[in-house]
Amino acid sequence: MVDLRSLATEDHVELTGLFEGHRRRRDGLDAMLEGRLGEAVCSRDGSVARLSYSDLSFYGGDFDSDAARALIKSWDGGMTPENDTWESLMLEVKGEGCERRLRRDHDPADFNVDHLQSIIASLPTGYEIKQLDLSLARKLIADIHPAFINNFDSVESFAADGVGFGVLYEGAFVSGVTSSVVARRSLGPQIISMPEHRSKNLATTVSAALILWCLEADLAVYWSASTDASFRVAQKLGYVDPDIYEEIKGQKEGGVED
């Protein structure tokens, strides 16, 4: 039996070397390694590890080991393979019938500030962008969806440690972007727009506001697109050269879990 151990949040940093050079979903990796969210499990000797939060997991270290296989086998959620070797091992352990989802990850771009400002200036008449404080964060999740703060313990925790912007129309939020995860020097955004307002370019506009704020704060903004719509927004904002790969969803007995 493979001996695995869980690490306390403050000890996640011990795994930093195993994930050095990893690119995919880097904002989430940094946040976990800094002990800001998620869980960490590793082999007894610390040679291979799994980091996870929400329904996502990441693997680093010695892939050619029983411990690596055990870490994959014991996880039923999504898996982000850092390279073809990890992907092959995941499929070997979980089976070729796993559900897969296309991802297009973008590293922080060399943004054109004038371009971002012009996007914000094109906000249609009747719409207004607001930076979120505690009161507005509560309103955003009430008006649109609580997924904006999924990776925070509470809306108060988000207001203290996160950042976000929303678009108001006739007194209600109809689009918003928040820091889904926050690391010391980077973040990844969560964007949702109400269906009846999606033809107004609001997702691009509110994201431009977030990026401008992050540039002032010296925070890198990573962009991971799982849909064509998100990919198009990334392109409008100035992201280039995405890393294209497939996330893997583990297969449970009886079929693929939705």
N, C-alpha and C positions, 0 to 999 in steps of 0.2 A: 504494500500500500504506500502510495506517495505521501510524503509528509509536507503539508502546506501550512502556512501561518498567515494570519491577518495582522496588518500593521495598524497601530493607532494613527489617528489623523496627523499628529505632529511628527510621525516617523515616515510619512510618505516621501519626504525629501531623500531618504536613504536610497530610493530607487532611481534617482535622477540619471545615473550613469547608464542604466539599462535602456533608457529612452532618448539618450543623446543622439541627435541627428534625425529623430523621427519628425516627419513633416505633417502627416495627416491629422486633422482636428487638433492642431497644436494649441489652440487657446484652451481647450478642455484638458489636454495633457498638462499644460503649465499650471492650471488651476488645481488639478488633483495633486501634482507633485509639490505644490506649495501648501497643501493641506487645507484648501479652501472648500472642497467638496469631494464627494465620492468615497469609494472604498478601495483598499489595496490588499491584494493577496499575493504571496510569493512562496517560492520553494524555501525549505528550511535553510539552505545555504545562500539564499538571496541571488541565485544565478538567473532566475526567470520570474516574471511577475505579470499580474493582471491588474490594471487600473480600470475602475468602472464608475459610472454615474448614470442615473436615469436608466435607460435601456441600452446604453452603449458600453462597450468594453474595448480595451487596448492592451496589447501584449508586447513585451520587450524582453530581451535577454536570450538565453540559450533555447532556441526553438527545437533543437534536436535532443529532446530529453523527455523522460516520462512525466516530469513535472509540467512541462508545457502542454502535453496532451491532457493531463488531469485538469489544468486550469481551463482549457477550452471545453472539455467534456462537462464540467460542473457549472457551466454558464448557459442559460437558455435564452438570453437576449441577443441584441445585435453585436456584431464583432467588426471592428475596423482593422483590416489587414494592412500592415505598414508596407508590405512588399509581396511579391509573388510567392516567396517561400512560406510566409505566414499564411497566405491565402490557401496554398496547397495543403498545409497542415490542418487548417480549419475544416476544409472540405473532406479531408481524410478522416478526421475524427467525427464530424457531424453528419457526413454523408452528402453525396452530390445533389440530393433533392432539396437542399436548403434554398430558402427564398433569398434573392439578391436584390439590392437596390443601388441604382447608379448614383454616384456622388461626384461632384466637381468642386474640389477644394481650391481656394485662392489664398495665396499669401498676401500680406498687406501690399497695396499698390503704391506706386509713386503718384499720388493723387494730384490732380490739377485743381487747386483751390478755386480759381476763377470759374472753372466748369461746375464745381459743386455749388458754388454760390448762385450761379445762373439757374441751376436746377431748382434751388429753393425759391428763387425769385419768380419762377414760372408756376408757383402754386396757384390753382384756380381761385377766382373770387369767391368769397364765402367760406373758405377754409383757412385755418389758423394753426400754426405749429407752436406747441408748448413743450418746454422741458419739464420733465416730471419731478415733482416733490412728493412727499408722502401722500398728501390729499389727492393729487392728480394721479398718482400711481393706483390708488384705490379706485378712482373713477375709471381709469383705463381698463383694469381687469373686470370691473363691473359692466362696463359698456361693451367690451369686446370678448375677452377670454382670460381666465387665470393662468393660461400657459405662459404668459409673459414673465412670470416669476417662478416657474416650476423648479428651478435649481436654487432657490433661496428658501430659508426656513419660514419666512413670513414676509408680508409686504413691508413691514418695518425694517427687516434685514435688507431687503432690496433697496429701500430708500437710503439706507445708511451706506451700503457698499456698492450698489449698482448705479447704472445711468440709463436714461431712456427719454424718448420724445414721443409725443402723440400729435395727431392731427384732429382738431375739433371742427365740427360742422353742425351748426344750429344747436350748440350747447352739448353735443355728444361726441365722444371720440369715435372716429370711423377708421383710423389706421394708427399703428404704433410700432415702435421698435424699442427693444430693451436689450441690455446686456444679458444674454442667456447664461453665460459664464464669464467670470471676471478673474483674471490673473493679475499679478503685480504690474506687468507691462503690456498686457494684451487683453482682448475680449473677443467674443463672438456674438453676433446679433440674433435676436428672435424677432421676426416681423409678421404681423397679421393685419390684413385690411378687410373691412366688411365687404361682402360680395357686391353689393349695389354701388360701391364707390371704386371698384378696381379698375375702371377705365380712366381714372384721373391721374395716373402716375404717382399716386400718393406713397406707395412703398419706396420708390426711388427717392422721392423728395424727403421723406422723414429719415431715410437712411443717410442721405447727404448731410442732414443736420447732425446726426450722430457722429459721422466720420469727421466733420469739421470740429466738433467738440473734442473728439479723441486726438486729433492732430494738435490742438492747443494743449491738451493734457499729456502729450507724448505717449499715447497708448496706441498700440498696433491693433488693427481691426481685421481679423481673419473672417473669411466668408466661405461657408460650406453649403453648396446648393444641391438639394435633393430633387428639385423640380425644374422644369424648363423656365417657369416664371421667375424663380429665384435666380437662375443663371442669367436671364435677360437683364434683371435688375443689376446684377454684379457688373455686367458689361457696360451698362449705362453709366455706372459710377466710376468706371475706369479700371476695374480689375482685368487682368490679362493672364494668359498661360495657365489655365487650371490644371490641376493634377486630377485626372479622371480615373476612377476605380469603382469597384462594387463593394458595398458593405454586405455582410453576410448575416442572415438571421438563422439562428440555430433551429434544427428540426427536432421537435419532440416526438415521442412515440405516438403513432396514430396520424402523423402528418405534420405539415408546416404550421407553426403557430402564427396566427394573424397579429 
